[in-house]
Amino acid sequence: REPTTASGLAALGVKYIVVHPGQKGATAATARRYHYIVRFTSPAGSVWQVGAQPAPTAVQDLENFSAVQGSPGGEYRWMVDGGLLGVSARGCATTCQGTVTFISGSNKVPRTLTVRDQGDGRILVRTRIPAWIPVRVTVPGVTLVHGHAQLLLSTDIPATRFESGIDGRLLSVYVREPKLTLASGVTRP
């Protein structure tokens, strides 16, 4: 359902996916448009081959984030404690520089978000995240070594209970649409 999913799967080494009957948007036209090749179909489901090239860059949530929420194109994850983001770029044999951007908002109260380079502990950005108001966070100076870096995210106020109906999860800030822009200026999800 997302144009970038196939390239992300290819970067992880995924060759095929199984699509169950009744899956919204699972048509032959969608398969072609999103870089899949339908290899087998039956009433029980179909097998699609991932035909996209691996994504040149990626940002993944590695630790202390909730399950994905939101609809395609607007997906986000809540940080439930100190978070860890993984950043990667294909073709970065030694050292590359880049900037990570994402949209964020805070649960119930404003928080100060600090992003550090896990490798050397440098603070890359410290910014105020308002409660429930989305803001763009820009993290400059990300150093990728052999194509990889990890960013530690922390807030000054611990996660608070999200009190919507029976939902009592502890949530801090969310990360939506993370992207890495390499120093060359190419942006990739």
Secondary structure, DSSP 8 states (H G I E B T S, - for coil): --TTHHHHHHHTT--EEEE-TT-TT-SHHHHHHTTEEEEEEETTEEEEEE-S---SEEEEEEEEE---BS-TTS-EEEEEEEEEEEEEETT-SSEEEEEEEEEE-BSSS-EEEEEEETTT--EEEEEEE-BS--EEEEEEEEEEETTEEEEEEEESS--EE--BTTB--EE-BEEEEEEEEETTS-EE-
